[in-house]
Each structure stands twice: as C-alpha cells, then as structure tokens.
C-alpha cells in the first residue's frame, strides 16, 4: 500500500511540505494543518507578477497578442473585465473591448 500524496500548502500553495505523525507543515511559509483535514485545493491562478487572481477581477495585457486564425492584435494595456477562472490551457475567460476572449494568466496583470 502506498503512502498518501503530499498535499500543497493551503496558505502559499507550494508543495514543499514536511510530513509529521499528526500534521503537515509547509517548509516555505511555516503553515501547519492537521493530516486528516488535508484540503482538496483548487488550483490557484496567478498573473505574470505572481498576484493571485479571483473571479470578477479586471486584468490588463502586458504584451501585444496576435489572435489565432485572424489578423487582429490585442494591444498591450487592453483591459479584460470581470474575469472568470476556468480549467484548461487558458485559465481566464473575459471580455476585451466587448469581445469574449480566453487568455493565459502569464500574459496579464491584475488591474
């Protein structure tokens, strides 16, 4: 029988976790939590600068992006409003200039 998988820290989301007899301890931030309450954590999505993004935030593009299958370009500084966080290869759904877009978090910063 294999040992249970080590969870990510619920405070900082890093996987540098120490295993103790009755609790987990994050080696990075020092957070401790009981072993039986190991959280089923949802992925934390961070922007290009490491800021955690949440539903409803506004974001700003940090570089020009060409749209696939079109000759359009989204300019740096364009604002995506009222984001939704989704699973998949593009983490963010939002509207940029009134057009629905799917964006990767590494190309945006929190507004």
C-alpha positions in Angstrom: 0.0 0.0 0.0 1.4 3.4 -1.0 1.7 6.5 1.3 -0.9 9.3 0.7 0.2 12.0 -1.7 1.7 15.1 -0.1 -0.8 18.0 -0.5 0.1 21.6 -1.4 0.2 24.1 1.4 -3.3 25.8 1.7 -1.6 29.1 2.6 1.0 29.5 -0.1 0.1 26.7 -2.5 3.7 25.4 -2.7 4.4 21.6 -2.4 7.4 21.9 -0.1 5.6 20.1 2.7 7.1 18.2 5.7 5.3 15.1 6.9 4.7 14.7 10.7 2.8 12.0 12.6 -0.3 14.0 13.1 0.0 17.1 10.8 1.6 18.6 7.7 4.0 21.6 7.8 5.0 23.9 4.9 8.8 24.3 4.9 8.4 27.5 2.9 5.9 29.6 5.0 5.7 27.5 8.2 1.9 26.9 8.0 0.7 23.8 9.8 -2.5 21.9 9.4 -3.9 18.5 10.6 -3.3 15.5 8.3 -6.9 14.3 8.3 -8.0 17.8 7.1 -5.7 17.8 4.1 -7.6 20.1 1.7 -8.7 19.3 -1.8 -7.3 22.5 -3.1 -8.5 24.2 -6.2 -5.6 25.4 -8.4 -4.5 29.0 -7.6 -4.1 31.1 -10.7 -1.5 33.9 -10.6 -0.9 36.7 -13.0 2.5 37.4 -14.6 3.7 39.2 -11.4 2.6 36.5 -9.0 -0.6 38.2 -7.8 -3.4 35.7 -7.1 -6.4 36.3 -9.4 -10.0 35.8 -8.3 -13.4 35.7 -10.1 -14.6 39.2 -11.1 -11.1 40.8 -11.2 -10.1 43.1 -14.0 -6.8 42.4 -15.8 -4.5 44.3 -18.2 -2.5 42.7 -21.0 1.3 43.0 -20.5 2.2 42.5 -24.2 0.7 42.6 -27.6 -1.1 39.3 -28.5 -2.0 38.2 -32.0 -5.3 36.3 -32.2 -5.0 32.9 -33.7 -6.8 32.5 -37.0 -7.2 36.2 -37.5 -5.1 39.3 -38.4 -6.3 41.1 -35.2 -3.9 42.1 -32.4 -4.8 42.7 -28.8 -2.6 45.7 -27.8 -0.6 45.9 -24.6 -2.6 47.7 -22.0 -6.0 46.4 -23.2 -8.3 45.7 -20.2 -10.1 42.4 -19.7 -13.1 43.0 -17.4 -14.9 40.7 -15.0 -12.8 37.6 -15.5 -13.9 34.0 -14.9 -11.3 31.4 -13.9 -11.6 28.2 -15.8 -9.8 24.9 -16.2 -7.8 24.2 -19.3 -4.9 25.6 -21.3 -6.3 29.1 -21.0 -7.1 30.0 -17.4 -9.1 33.2 -17.9 -12.4 33.9 -19.7 -13.2 37.6 -20.1 -14.3 40.3 -22.5 -11.7 42.6 -24.0 -13.1 45.6 -25.8 -16.5 43.8 -25.8 -15.2 40.6 -27.4 -15.1 37.3 -25.5 -11.6 36.0 -25.0 -9.7 33.1 -23.4 -6.4 34.3 -22.1 -3.4 32.7 -20.3 -2.6 34.2 -16.9 1.1 34.6 -17.8 0.1 37.4 -20.3 -1.9 39.6 -17.9 -1.5 41.5 -14.7 -4.2 42.4 -12.1 -5.7 45.8 -12.8 
